[in-house]
Structure formats: C-alpha cells, structure tokens
Amino acid sequence: MMMFFATGVVGILIGLSGITPPNLKIMITLMSIINIGLGAFFTFIYLTQIQGEPDARKKKRKKKLD
C-alpha cells in the first residue's frame, strides 16, 4: 500500500517538474493519480477485512488421561 502512495507522490512531483518532456507531463501525472487511487483502494480493503472464525479442525485437543 505504501508503495502505491510513494510512487504516486514521486510521479506527481516528477510529472509536474521541469525535467519532464512536455509530451509526457500529463501521462506521468495521470499514472501517478492512478497509483494513489490504487493505494487508497487497497488500504480500504485491508482496513475493512472481517476476521474469520478459527477453524475448529486445527485446534489441538488434549488427550484424556484416565
């Protein structure tokens, strides 16, 4: 998630700076906005996960000693 946000911010900074050729400015900026959107989407999915119940088959059962 942080990778999407970081590349999005760096892409926006590079896309709007003077070192980029004029014909690529809009492309780099739009791709950076898509990266930030993906980061927001995956953050939302990660934070709204529903915890599943533990599987009863995986529990260790103690042996009864008579």
PDB file with SEQRES, HELIX, SHEET and CRYST1 records, atoms N, CA, C and O in Angstrom:
SEQRES   1 A   66  MET MET MET PHE PHE ALA THR GLY VAL VAL GLY ILE LEU          
SEQRES   2 A   66  ILE GLY LEU SER GLY ILE THR PRO PRO ASN LEU LYS ILE          
SEQRES   3 A   66  MET ILE THR LEU MET SER ILE ILE ASN ILE GLY LEU GLY          
SEQRES   4 A   66  ALA PHE PHE THR PHE ILE TYR LEU THR GLN ILE GLN GLY          
SEQRES   5 A   66  GLU PRO ASP ALA ARG LYS LYS LYS ARG LYS LYS LYS LEU          
SEQRES   6 A   66  ASP                                                          
HELIX    1 AA1 MET A    2  LEU A   16  1                                  15    
HELIX    2 AA2 LYS A   25  LEU A   47  1                                  23    
HELIX    3 AA3 ALA A   56  LYS A   58  5                                   3    
CRYST1    1.000    1.000    1.000  90.00  90.00  90.00 P 1           1          
ATOM      1  N   MET A   1       0.821  -1.185   0.000  1.00  0.00           N  
ATOM      2  CA  MET A   1       0.000   0.000   0.000  1.00  0.00           C  
ATOM      3  C   MET A   1       0.868   1.253   0.000  1.00  0.00           C  
ATOM      4  O   MET A   1       0.636   2.187  -0.768  1.00  0.00           O  
ATOM      5  N   MET A   2       1.849   1.256   0.856  1.00  0.00           N  
ATOM      6  CA  MET A   2       2.713   2.434   0.934  1.00  0.00           C  
ATOM      7  C   MET A   2       3.499   2.611  -0.367  1.00  0.00           C  
ATOM      8  O   MET A   2       3.864   3.729  -0.731  1.00  0.00           O  
ATOM      9  N   MET A   3       3.752   1.517  -1.053  1.00  0.00           N  
ATOM     10  CA  MET A   3       4.482   1.612  -2.313  1.00  0.00           C  
ATOM     11  C   MET A   3       3.660   2.365  -3.361  1.00  0.00           C  
ATOM     12  O   MET A   3       4.206   3.154  -4.132  1.00  0.00           O  
ATOM     13  N   PHE A   4       2.343   2.119  -3.387  1.00  0.00           N  
ATOM     14  CA  PHE A   4       1.480   2.849  -4.315  1.00  0.00           C  
ATOM     15  C   PHE A   4       1.489   4.342  -3.994  1.00  0.00           C  
ATOM     16  O   PHE A   4       1.616   5.175  -4.892  1.00  0.00           O  
ATOM     17  N   PHE A   5       1.355   4.677  -2.704  1.00  0.00           N  
ATOM     18  CA  PHE A   5       1.339   6.081  -2.317  1.00  0.00           C  
ATOM     19  C   PHE A   5       2.676   6.761  -2.627  1.00  0.00           C  
ATOM     20  O   PHE A   5       2.707   7.878  -3.143  1.00  0.00           O  
ATOM     21  N   ALA A   6       3.774   6.081  -2.309  1.00  0.00           N  
ATOM     22  CA  ALA A   6       5.096   6.686  -2.521  1.00  0.00           C  
ATOM     23  C   ALA A   6       5.368   6.906  -4.010  1.00  0.00           C  
ATOM     24  O   ALA A   6       5.832   7.978  -4.401  1.00  0.00           O  
ATOM     25  N   THR A   7       5.084   5.903  -4.839  1.00  0.00           N  
ATOM     26  CA  THR A   7       5.329   6.079  -6.277  1.00  0.00           C  
ATOM     27  C   THR A   7       4.371   7.109  -6.874  1.00  0.00           C  
ATOM     28  O   THR A   7       4.728   7.814  -7.817  1.00  0.00           O  
ATOM     29  N   GLY A   8       3.176   7.195  -6.335  1.00  0.00           N  
ATOM     30  CA  GLY A   8       2.238   8.203  -6.811  1.00  0.00           C  
ATOM     31  C   GLY A   8       2.719   9.606  -6.521  1.00  0.00           C  
ATOM     32  O   GLY A   8       2.664  10.479  -7.386  1.00  0.00           O  
ATOM     33  N   VAL A   9       3.192   9.826  -5.303  1.00  0.00           N  
ATOM     34  CA  VAL A   9       3.678  11.161  -4.933  1.00  0.00           C  
ATOM     35  C   VAL A   9       4.931  11.516  -5.728  1.00  0.00           C  
ATOM     36  O   VAL A   9       5.052  12.635  -6.228  1.00  0.00           O  
ATOM     37  N   VAL A  10       5.857  10.574  -5.848  1.00  0.00           N  
ATOM     38  CA  VAL A  10       7.080  10.841  -6.621  1.00  0.00           C  
ATOM     39  C   VAL A  10       6.732  11.092  -8.085  1.00  0.00           C  
ATOM     40  O   VAL A  10       7.310  11.974  -8.722  1.00  0.00           O  
ATOM     41  N   GLY A  11       5.795  10.323  -8.614  1.00  0.00           N  
ATOM     42  CA  GLY A  11       5.388  10.521 -10.005  1.00  0.00           C  
ATOM     43  C   GLY A  11       4.752  11.876 -10.239  1.00  0.00           C  
ATOM     44  O   GLY A  11       5.002  12.510 -11.264  1.00  0.00           O  
ATOM     45  N   ILE A  12       3.933  12.329  -9.300  1.00  0.00           N  
ATOM     46  CA  ILE A  12       3.325  13.654  -9.447  1.00  0.00           C  
ATOM     47  C   ILE A  12       4.394  14.739  -9.386  1.00  0.00           C  
ATOM     48  O   ILE A  12       4.364  15.693 -10.163  1.00  0.00           O  
ATOM     49  N   LEU A  13       5.337  14.588  -8.461  1.00  0.00           N  
ATOM     50  CA  LEU A  13       6.407  15.583  -8.363  1.00  0.00           C  
ATOM     51  C   LEU A  13       7.254  15.622  -9.638  1.00  0.00           C  
ATOM     52  O   LEU A  13       7.600  16.700 -10.121  1.00  0.00           O  
ATOM     53  N   ILE A  14       7.582  14.462 -10.177  1.00  0.00           N  
ATOM     54  CA  ILE A  14       8.387  14.418 -11.397  1.00  0.00           C  
ATOM     55  C   ILE A  14       7.564  14.881 -12.597  1.00  0.00           C  
ATOM     56  O   ILE A  14       8.066  15.586 -13.472  1.00  0.00           O  
ATOM     57  N   GLY A  15       6.286  14.473 -12.628  1.00  0.00           N  
ATOM     58  CA  GLY A  15       5.446  14.865 -13.754  1.00  0.00           C  
ATOM     59  C   GLY A  15       5.205  16.358 -13.841  1.00  0.00           C  
ATOM     60  O   GLY A  15       5.078  16.902 -14.938  1.00  0.00           O  
ATOM     61  N   LEU A  16       5.140  17.025 -12.707  1.00  0.00           N  
ATOM     62  CA  LEU A  16       4.889  18.465 -12.719  1.00  0.00           C  
ATOM     63  C   LEU A  16       6.163  19.300 -12.691  1.00  0.00           C  
ATOM     64  O   LEU A  16       6.097  20.528 -12.752  1.00  0.00           O  
ATOM     65  N   SER A  17       7.324  18.649 -12.599  1.00  0.00           N  
ATOM     66  CA  SER A  17       8.583  19.402 -12.563  1.00  0.00           C  
ATOM     67  C   SER A  17       9.025  19.760 -13.980  1.00  0.00           C  
ATOM     68  O   SER A  17       8.407  19.362 -14.967  1.00  0.00           O  
ATOM     69  N   GLY A  18      10.081  20.499 -14.044  1.00  0.00           N  
ATOM     70  CA  GLY A  18      10.571  20.962 -15.335  1.00  0.00           C  
ATOM     71  C   GLY A  18      11.463  19.979 -16.064  1.00  0.00           C  
ATOM     72  O   GLY A  18      11.833  20.223 -17.212  1.00  0.00           O  
ATOM     73  N   ILE A  19      11.823  18.862 -15.419  1.00  0.00           N  
ATOM     74  CA  ILE A  19      12.752  17.928 -16.068  1.00  0.00           C  
ATOM     75  C   ILE A  19      12.051  16.970 -17.025  1.00  0.00           C  
ATOM     76  O   ILE A  19      12.709  16.261 -17.786  1.00  0.00           O  
ATOM     77  N   THR A  20      10.727  16.945 -16.991  1.00  0.00           N  
ATOM     78  CA  THR A  20       9.990  16.017 -17.846  1.00  0.00           C  
ATOM     79  C   THR A  20       9.727  16.666 -19.203  1.00  0.00           C  
ATOM     80  O   THR A  20       9.460  17.865 -19.278  1.00  0.00           O  
ATOM     81  N   PRO A  21       9.801  15.889 -20.253  1.00  0.00           N  
ATOM     82  CA  PRO A  21       9.449  16.452 -21.567  1.00  0.00           C  
ATOM     83  C   PRO A  21       7.966  16.855 -21.602  1.00  0.00           C  
ATOM     84  O   PRO A  21       7.142  16.212 -20.952  1.00  0.00           O  
ATOM     85  N   PRO A  22       7.626  17.882 -22.333  1.00  0.00           N  
ATOM     86  CA  PRO A  22       6.239  18.379 -22.332  1.00  0.00           C  
ATOM     87  C   PRO A  22       5.200  17.344 -22.765  1.00  0.00           C  
ATOM     88  O   PRO A  22       4.064  17.379 -22.292  1.00  0.00           O  
ATOM     89  N   ASN A  23       5.570  16.433 -23.647  1.00  0.00           N  
ATOM     90  CA  ASN A  23       4.584  15.465 -24.131  1.00  0.00           C  
ATOM     91  C   ASN A  23       4.337  14.336 -23.135  1.00  0.00           C  
ATOM     92  O   ASN A  23       3.393  13.567 -23.318  1.00  0.00           O  
ATOM     93  N   LEU A  24       5.151  14.210 -22.090  1.00  0.00           N  
ATOM     94  CA  LEU A  24       4.959  13.144 -21.103  1.00  0.00           C  
ATOM     95  C   LEU A  24       4.412  13.641 -19.766  1.00  0.00           C  
ATOM     96  O   LEU A  24       4.099  12.836 -18.889  1.00  0.00           O  
ATOM     97  N   LYS A  25       4.294  14.948 -19.604  1.00  0.00           N  
ATOM     98  CA  LYS A  25       3.852  15.502 -18.316  1.00  0.00           C  
ATOM     99  C   LYS A  25       2.490  14.963 -17.909  1.00  0.00           C  
ATOM    100  O   LYS A  25       2.317  14.500 -16.782  1.00  0.00           O  
ATOM    101  N   ILE A  26       1.529  15.019 -18.811  1.00  0.00           N  
ATOM    102  CA  ILE A  26       0.169  14.613 -18.473  1.00  0.00           C  
ATOM    103  C   ILE A  26       0.103  13.108 -18.233  1.00  0.00           C  
ATOM    104  O   ILE A  26      -0.630  12.653 -17.355  1.00  0.00           O  
ATOM    105  N   MET A  27       0.863  12.335 -19.005  1.00  0.00           N  
ATOM    106  CA  MET A  27       0.847  10.870 -18.856  1.00  0.00           C  
ATOM    107  C   MET A  27       1.403  10.459 -17.502  1.00  0.00           C  
ATOM    108  O   MET A  27       0.803   9.633 -16.813  1.00  0.00           O  
ATOM    109  N   ILE A  28       2.537  11.020 -17.112  1.00  0.00           N  
ATOM    110  CA  ILE A  28       3.150  10.668 -15.826  1.00  0.00           C  
ATOM    111  C   ILE A  28       2.257  11.107 -14.673  1.00  0.00           C  
ATOM    112  O   ILE A  28       2.121  10.389 -13.683  1.00  0.00           O  
ATOM    113  N   THR A  29       1.652  12.276 -14.795  1.00  0.00           N  
ATOM    114  CA  THR A  29       0.782  12.764 -13.734  1.00  0.00           C  
ATOM    115  C   THR A  29      -0.465  11.891 -13.596  1.00  0.00           C  
ATOM    116  O   THR A  29      -0.872  11.575 -12.478  1.00  0.00           O  
ATOM    117  N   LEU A  30      -1.072  11.500 -14.706  1.00  0.00           N  
ATOM    118  CA  LEU A  30      -2.262  10.643 -14.647  1.00  0.00           C  
ATOM    119  C   LEU A  30      -1.940   9.259 -14.086  1.00  0.00           C  
ATOM    120  O   LEU A  30      -2.716   8.713 -13.303  1.00  0.00           O  
ATOM    121  N   MET A  31      -0.816   8.696 -14.477  1.00  0.00           N  
ATOM    122  CA  MET A  31      -0.423   7.389 -13.936  1.00  0.00           C  
ATOM    123  C   MET A  31      -0.157   7.489 -12.435  1.00  0.00           C  
ATOM    124  O   MET A  31      -0.427   6.542 -11.695  1.00  0.00           O  
ATOM    125  N   SER A  32       0.362   8.608 -11.987  1.00  0.00           N  
ATOM    126  CA  SER A  32       0.603   8.808 -10.557  1.00  0.00           C  
ATOM    127  C   SER A  32      -0.713   8.902  -9.792  1.00  0.00           C  
ATOM    128  O   SER A  32      -0.826   8.378  -8.684  1.00  0.00           O  
ATOM    129  N   ILE A  33      -1.697   9.560 -10.372  1.00  0.00           N  
ATOM    130  CA  ILE A  33      -3.008   9.645  -9.736  1.00  0.00           C  
ATOM    131  C   ILE A  33      -3.647   8.263  -9.651  1.00  0.00           C  
ATOM    132  O   ILE A  33      -4.303   7.941  -8.661  1.00  0.00           O  
ATOM    133  N   ILE A  34      -3.455   7.443 -10.689  1.00  0.00           N  
ATOM    134  CA  ILE A  34      -3.964   6.058 -10.657  1.00  0.00           C  
ATOM    135  C   ILE A  34      -3.276   5.275  -9.541  1.00  0.00           C  
ATOM    136  O   ILE A  34      -3.927   4.496  -8.845  1.00  0.00           O  
ATOM    137  N   ASN A  35      -1.970   5.472  -9.362  1.00  0.00           N  
ATOM    138  CA  ASN A  35      -1.249   4.794  -8.282  1.00  0.00           C  
ATOM    139  C   ASN A  35      -1.789   5.186  -6.912  1.00  0.00           C  
ATOM    140  O   ASN A  35      -1.953   4.332  -6.041  1.00  0.00           O  
ATOM    141  N   ILE A  36      -2.062   6.455  -6.720  1.00  0.00           N  
ATOM    142  CA  ILE A  36      -2.614   6.905  -5.434  1.00  0.00           C  
ATOM    143  C   ILE A  36      -4.007   6.317  -5.232  1.00  0.00           C  
ATOM    144  O   ILE A  36      -4.361   5.941  -4.114  1.00  0.00           O  
ATOM    145  N   GLY A  37      -4.801   6.233  -6.297  1.00  0.00           N  
ATOM    146  CA  GLY A  37      -6.116   5.617  -6.205  1.00  0.00           C  
ATOM    147  C   GLY A  37      -6.033   4.137  -5.848  1.00  0.00           C  
ATOM    148  O   GLY A  37      -6.828   3.649  -5.045  1.00  0.00           O  
ATOM    149  N   LEU A  38      -5.083   3.423  -6.434  1.00  0.00           N  
ATOM    150  CA  LEU A  38      -4.885   2.006  -6.086  1.00  0.00           C  
ATOM    151  C   LEU A  38      -4.452   1.854  -4.632  1.00  0.00           C  
ATOM    152  O   LEU A  38      -4.895   0.938  -3.939  1.00  0.00           O  
ATOM    153  N   GLY A  39      -3.590   2.750  -4.174  1.00  0.00           N  
ATOM    154  CA  GLY A  39      -3.179   2.711  -2.778  1.00  0.00           C  
ATOM    155  C   GLY A  39      -4.354   2.921  -1.842  1.00  0.00           C  
ATOM    156  O   GLY A  39      -4.464   2.247  -0.818  1.00  0.00           O  
ATOM    157  N   ALA A  40      -5.236   3.854  -2.188  1.00  0.00           N  
ATOM    158  CA  ALA A  40      -6.423   4.097  -1.367  1.00  0.00           C  
ATOM    159  C   ALA A  40      -7.363   2.897  -1.387  1.00  0.00           C  
ATOM    160  O   ALA A  40      -7.931   2.534  -0.358  1.00  0.00           O  
ATOM    161  N   PHE A  41      -7.526   2.287  -2.546  1.00  0.00           N  
ATOM    162  CA  PHE A  41      -8.404   1.119  -2.659  1.00  0.00           C  
ATOM    163  C   PHE A  41      -7.892  -0.058  -1.825  1.00  0.00           C  
ATOM    164  O   PHE A  41      -8.653  -0.672  -1.077  1.00  0.00           O  
ATOM    165  N   PHE A  42      -6.596  -0.368  -1.958  1.00  0.00           N  
ATOM    166  CA  PHE A  42      -6.051  -1.492  -1.209  1.00  0.00           C  
ATOM    167  C   PHE A  42      -5.996  -1.200   0.290  1.00  0.00           C  
ATOM    168  O   PHE A  42      -6.122  -2.118   1.101  1.00  0.00           O  
ATOM    169  N   THR A  43      -5.810   0.054   0.664  1.00  0.00           N  
ATOM    170  CA  THR A  43      -5.870   0.416   2.079  1.00  0.00           C  
ATOM    171  C   THR A  43      -7.278   0.195   2.618  1.00  0.00           C  
ATOM    172  O   THR A  43      -7.447  -0.327   3.719  1.00  0.00           O  
ATOM    173  N   PHE A  44      -8.284   0.590   1.849  1.00  0.00           N  
ATOM    174  CA  PHE A  44      -9.677   0.379   2.251  1.00  0.00           C  
ATOM    175  C   PHE A  44      -9.979  -1.116   2.402  1.00  0.00           C  
ATOM    176  O   PHE A  44     -10.599  -1.529   3.382  1.00  0.00           O  
ATOM    177  N   ILE A  45      -9.547  -1.914   1.442  1.00  0.00           N  
ATOM    178  CA  ILE A  45      -9.776  -3.370   1.516  1.00  0.00           C  
ATOM    179  C   ILE A  45      -9.081  -3.957   2.736  1.00  0.00           C  
ATOM    180  O   ILE A  45      -9.653  -4.795   3.433  1.00  0.00           O  
ATOM    181  N   TYR A  46      -7.860  -3.527   2.998  1.00  0.00           N  
ATOM    182  CA  TYR A  46      -7.095  -4.055   4.128  1.00  0.00           C  
ATOM    183  C   TYR A  46      -7.734  -3.676   5.464  1.00  0.00           C  
ATOM    184  O   TYR A  46      -7.802  -4.502   6.374  1.00  0.00           O  
ATOM    185  N   LEU A  47      -8.197  -2.449   5.583  1.00  0.00           N  
ATOM    186  CA  LEU A  47      -8.731  -1.979   6.858  1.00  0.00           C  
ATOM    187  C   LEU A  47     -10.155  -2.458   7.131  1.00  0.00           C  
ATOM    188  O   LEU A  47     -10.600  -2.415   8.277  1.00  0.00           O  
ATOM    189  N   THR A  48     -10.870  -2.905   6.123  1.00  0.00           N  
ATOM    190  CA  THR A  48     -12.252  -3.349   6.327  1.00  0.00           C  
ATOM    191  C   THR A  48     -12.399  -4.864   6.251  1.00  0.00           C  
ATOM    192  O   THR A  48     -13.499  -5.366   6.016  1.00  0.00           O  
ATOM    193  N   GLN A  49     -11.317  -5.590   6.444  1.00  0.00           N  
ATOM    194  CA  GLN A  49     -11.395  -7.054   6.441  1.00  0.00           C  
ATOM    195  C   GLN A  49     -12.196  -7.540   7.637  1.00  0.00           C  
ATOM    196  O   GLN A  49     -12.138  -6.958   8.721  1.00  0.00           O  
ATOM    197  N   ILE A  50     -12.935  -8.602   7.427  1.00  0.00           N  
ATOM    198  CA  ILE A  50     -13.678  -9.231   8.509  1.00  0.00           C  
ATOM    199  C   ILE A  50     -12.874 -10.441   8.972  1.00  0.00           C  
ATOM    200  O   ILE A  50     -12.487 -11.295   8.175  1.00  0.00           O  
ATOM    201  N   GLN A  51     -12.634 -10.491  10.274  1.00  0.00           N  
ATOM    202  CA  GLN A  51     -11.864 -11.597  10.821  1.00  0.00           C  
ATOM    203  C   GLN A  51     -12.696 -12.874  10.770  1.00  0.00           C  
ATOM    204  O   GLN A  51     -13.838 -12.900  11.230  1.00  0.00           O  
ATOM    205  N   GLY A  52     -12.126 -13.913  10.218  1.00  0.00           N  
ATOM    206  CA  GLY A  52     -12.809 -15.192  10.159  1.00  0.00           C  
ATOM    207  C   GLY A  52     -12.659 -15.941  11.471  1.00  0.00           C  
ATOM    208  O   GLY A  52     -11.729 -15.711  12.244  1.00  0.00           O  
ATOM    209  N   GLU A  53     -13.590 -16.830  11.694  1.00  0.00           N  
ATOM    210  CA  GLU A  53     -13.513 -17.643  12.907  1.00  0.00           C  
ATOM    211  C   GLU A  53     -12.425 -18.694  12.730  1.00  0.00           C  
ATOM    212  O   GLU A  53     -12.241 -19.212  11.629  1.00  0.00           O  
ATOM    213  N   PRO A  54     -11.705 -19.014  13.797  1.00  0.00           N  
ATOM    214  CA  PRO A  54     -10.666 -20.030  13.679  1.00  0.00           C  
ATOM    215  C   PRO A  54     -11.282 -21.396  13.343  1.00  0.00           C  
ATOM    216  O   PRO A  54     -12.375 -21.735  13.795  1.00  0.00           O  
ATOM    217  N   ASP A  55     -10.563 -22.144  12.560  1.00  0.00           N  
ATOM    218  CA  ASP A  55     -11.046 -23.462  12.141  1.00  0.00           C  
ATOM    219  C   ASP A  55     -10.974 -24.433  13.311  1.00  0.00           C  
ATOM    220  O   ASP A  55      -9.925 -24.582  13.939  1.00  0.00           O  
ATOM    221  N   ALA A  56     -12.078 -25.086  13.599  1.00  0.00           N  
ATOM    222  CA  ALA A  56     -12.139 -25.998  14.746  1.00  0.00           C  
ATOM    223  C   ALA A  56     -11.272 -27.234  14.516  1.00  0.00           C  
ATOM    224  O   ALA A  56     -10.833 -27.867  15.476  1.00  0.00           O  
ATOM    225  N   ARG A  57     -11.028 -27.575  13.280  1.00  0.00           N  
ATOM    226  CA  ARG A  57     -10.212 -28.761  12.991  1.00  0.00           C  
ATOM    227  C   ARG A  57      -8.745 -28.544  13.326  1.00  0.00           C  
ATOM    228  O   ARG A  57      -8.004 -29.506  13.525  1.00  0.00           O  
ATOM    229  N   LYS A  58      -8.328 -27.309  13.389  1.00  0.00           N  
ATOM    230  CA  LYS A  58      -6.920 -27.018  13.645  1.00  0.00           C  
ATOM    231  C   LYS A  58      -6.583 -26.916  15.126  1.00  0.00           C  
ATOM    232  O   LYS A  58      -5.411 -26.819  15.491  1.00  0.00           O  
ATOM    233  N   LYS A  59      -7.594 -26.937  15.975  1.00  0.00           N  
ATOM    234  CA  LYS A  59      -7.327 -26.857  17.411  1.00  0.00           C  
ATOM    235  C   LYS A  59      -6.697 -28.159  17.895  1.00  0.00           C  
ATOM    236  O   LYS A  59      -7.064 -29.249  17.456  1.00  0.00           O  
ATOM    237  N   LYS A  60      -5.750 -28.019  18.802  1.00  0.00           N  
ATOM    238  CA  LYS A  60      -5.146 -29.207  19.409  1.00  0.00           C  
ATOM    239  C   LYS A  60      -6.027 -29.658  20.561  1.00  0.00           C  
ATOM    240  O   LYS A  60      -6.413 -28.866  21.421  1.00  0.00           O  
ATOM    241  N   ARG A  61      -6.327 -30.913  20.559  1.00  0.00           N  
ATOM    242  CA  ARG A  61      -7.154 -31.437  21.634  1.00  0.00           C  
ATOM    243  C   ARG A  61      -6.270 -32.179  22.635  1.00  0.00           C  
ATOM    244  O   ARG A  61      -5.366 -32.929  22.268  1.00  0.00           O  
ATOM    245  N   LYS A  62      -6.561 -31.948  23.876  1.00  0.00           N  
ATOM    246  CA  LYS A  62      -5.798 -32.631  24.917  1.00  0.00           C  
ATOM    247  C   LYS A  62      -6.308 -34.043  25.069  1.00  0.00           C  
ATOM    248  O   LYS A  62      -7.511 -34.303  25.019  1.00  0.00           O  
ATOM    249  N   LYS A  63      -5.379 -34.940  25.255  1.00  0.00           N  
ATOM    250  CA  LYS A  63      -5.760 -36.327  25.479  1.00  0.00           C  
ATOM    251  C   LYS A  63      -6.242 -36.515  26.912  1.00  0.00           C  
ATOM    252  O   LYS A  63      -5.680 -35.958  27.855  1.00  0.00           O  
ATOM    253  N   LYS A  64      -7.276 -37.299  27.048  1.00  0.00           N  
ATOM    254  CA  LYS A  64      -7.788 -37.569  28.378  1.00  0.00           C  
ATOM    255  C   LYS A  64      -6.988 -38.694  29.010  1.00  0.00           C  
ATOM    256  O   LYS A  64      -6.803 -39.757  28.417  1.00  0.00           O  
ATOM    257  N   LEU A  65      -6.530 -38.449  30.186  1.00  0.00           N  
ATOM    258  CA  LEU A  65      -5.799 -39.484  30.933  1.00  0.00           C  
ATOM    259  C   LEU A  65      -6.737 -40.073  31.977  1.00  0.00           C  
ATOM    260  O   LEU A  65      -7.209 -39.343  32.849  1.00  0.00           O  
ATOM    261  N   ASP A  66      -7.013 -41.339  31.917  1.00  0.00           N  
ATOM    262  CA  ASP A  66      -7.912 -41.993  32.874  1.00  0.00           C  
ATOM    263  C   ASP A  66      -7.135 -42.647  33.994  1.00  0.00           C  
ATOM    264  O   ASP A  66      -7.730 -43.245  34.891  1.00  0.00           O  
TER     265      ASP A  66                                                      
END                                                                             
